[in-house]
Amino acid sequence: MIKNLSLSMLLVACCLIALPSTGLSQQPSIPQDSLSAYIGKYQMQQGMQTIFADVYIENGKLIAKSSGGELLPLYHISGDNFKLLNKNLPVKFIRDKNNKVFQISVNGSVAWSRTQNVAQPTTNKSFNPNDFLGKYQITVNGQLLKIDVSLKNGQLWATQLWDGGNSKLDFISTDKFIVNALSMPLTFIRNNGNEVIQLLLNNHDLFARIKN
């Protein structure tokens, strides 16, 4: 949500260095039902922050989307081995003893773990959207920034009031959400009276709720 505030707004950490193109033009075909084994949300820790990436299928090809929004096509080599197209970085999906993909190795290092958090419908009984509605603010470099959390057709949305950027919030559990547009964690914080008083974005940026 916040531009230039969080490390997760950068490109996927392992892909910052542009390497020479592989020159590959046609990748070996792989059935879409096989590709579906890799789709999901993955995360890695960078300091105190959690960075997320989404892997999905588009036009029969596997795509990784970084928290910063960069789309990274994955070129299939063989088995669970891929390459980041035009970056020459090897990517391997790692399976557990039950043959389920649970990690991604980039350039030989295990960097990403598959998150087990799956967004639940907002009709979940433990989820009361009215608890979170309102405006939240933070001061960064002397500038006051505000986020408005609203409800649209039963779905929570967050809007950056300084530039109009917005995204729906996908419910994870209790007070935890994912900013859908950025694959970024967002947590609402309560006081001892169970009232929501703060919003923590990407485990880093703390917004205070504005009292009406």
Secondary structure, DSSP 8 states (H G I E B T S, - for coil): --TTT-GGGSS-GGG-S--------------HHHHTTT-EEEEEEETTEEEEEEEEEETTEEEEEETT--EEEEEEEETTEEEETTTTEEEEEEE-TTS-EEEEEETTEEEEEE-------TT-TT--GGGT-EEEEEEETTEEEEEEEEEETTEEEEEETTT--EEEEEEEETTEEEETTTTEEEEEEE-TTS-EEEEEETTTEEEEE---
